[in-house]
Amino acid sequence: MNWRIPLSDIDIGEEDEQAVLGVLHSKWLTMGSMTQELENAFAQFLDSKHAIAVTNGTAALHLACLAIGLGPGDEVIVPSLTFVATANAVRYTGAIPVFADIRNQEDLNIDPQSIEQQITDRTRAIIVVHYGGYACDMPSIMGIAEEYNLIIIEDAAHAIGSQLKGRNLGTWGKVGCFSFFSNKNLTTGEGGMLVTDSDEVAEKLRLLRSHGMTSLTWDRHKGHAWSYDVVELGYNYRIDEIRASLGLVQLGKLERNNGQRRHLSQLYRDLLLELTPSIIIPFEDNPGFSAAHIMPIVLPPETKRLNFMEHMKEQGIQTSIHYPPIHKFKSYENSSKLNKVKLPITEDVANRELTLPLFPTLTENEVNEVVKGVQEGLLMNF
Ligand SMILES: *Cc1c(COP(=O)(O)O)cnc(C)c1O
């Protein structure tokens, strides 16, 4: 489909091409100096002690769950209104994801009160997701974690460059997980990053990333090691130099591009508020500084969303849904515990949410056109 205004687009230029070609010419393609540079730059950008690059955001989440010691019998509280990887990562370890509701139609993030209601004596951790780059209520969630002795993992896949109270999202919890998937604010095609201030967790993450081996091919190439031991059941979740070099260039453009996303989001908000008062625009009152990853709206309850999306499609405008809630997926149906979950707000929003196009090279004219399309869609009697 050739969209006139696609949902997202990426900022790839000559500098990205040069970086990738440079790696190809160097003939060192797997984890090496580029990966190290990206990790250093990322740690510095986020003001985090350690950054560990991995092959994708899902691998980051999996390793985070392993590094904090999750296993069978453990429960982890997660939102259902997120990408399925958030909960899958918990299940990879044998632990059980327990879903909490979101706060309301304006705040699509996990509700601290609902978290507290889901806590049992098997609860070990909470995974928060900063939906669209908008901060969860971290002060409240940190308070709960402290009171019940729970570990916080942040799924910051949407939130690279987001802050709350001057502190970067991804650095509030024990471990923060980022994704560099093609539609994320910083992309390497596939890729991901973990951040932590804990030396112990960082060491474990580095081991688990590469088969549990005590030295890497890179170390041996540099003459730092001759052999290795295997001290953990690890994985091959490494990134490669091609993607690391792309990540470095993308990181250099991130703040400018995030600024453009924020600017366009604000324009959407102003126009929608004025022209489509029946629509709810989430996160108007979010206290944080957002990476503005996506532009979600919540349609009026009577609007038939699929017809609405079809109407947008006829204008050449691509829209999407974030997200079909995880607890409704077939693969999540079987657990008796999960059959009992009631997430009324998640279910209501999941039926009404629509995501509008947002990317750094979107123009103000295009934002105007999208809003016009939304305005017309609301007037149509499907
Ligand atoms: C993209 C995304 C992931 C998974 O990242 P991948 O790099 O695609 O594995 C996890 N959680 C959320 C919220 C995401 O948006």
The ligand as a Tripos MOL2 file, in Angstrom:
@<TRIPOS>MOLECULE
LIG
   15    15     1     0     0
SMALL
NO_CHARGES

@<TRIPOS>ATOM
      1 C1          8.9080   -2.5100   20.2710 C.3       1 LIG1
      2 C2          8.5350   -2.8960   21.6390 C.ar      1 LIG1
      3 C3          9.0920   -3.9990   22.2850 C.ar      1 LIG1
      4 C4          9.9440   -5.0360   21.5930 C.3       1 LIG1
      5 O1         11.0490   -4.5770   20.9880 O.3       1 LIG1
      6 P1         11.7090   -5.3940   19.7580 P.3       1 LIG1
      7 O2         12.9820   -4.6300   19.5390 O.co2     1 LIG1
      8 O3         10.7710   -5.2940   18.6030 O.co2     1 LIG1
      9 O4         11.9470   -6.7710   20.2110 O.co2     1 LIG1
     10 C5          8.7540   -4.2330   23.6070 C.ar      1 LIG1
     11 N1          7.8940   -3.4400   24.2620 N.ar      1 LIG1
     12 C6          7.3230   -2.3810   23.6710 C.ar      1 LIG1
     13 C7          6.3790   -1.5330   24.4620 C.3       1 LIG1
     14 C8          7.6000   -2.0850   22.3390 C.ar      1 LIG1
     15 O5          6.9910   -1.0550   21.7520 O.3       1 LIG1
@<TRIPOS>BOND
     1     1     2 1
     2     2     3 ar
     3     2    14 ar
     4     3     4 1
     5     3    10 ar
     6     4     5 1
     7     5     6 1
     8     6     7 2
     9     6     8 1
    10     6     9 1
    11    10    11 ar
    12    11    12 ar
    13    12    13 1
    14    12    14 ar
    15    14    15 1
@<TRIPOS>SUBSTRUCTURE
     1 LIG1         1 GROUP 0 **** ****
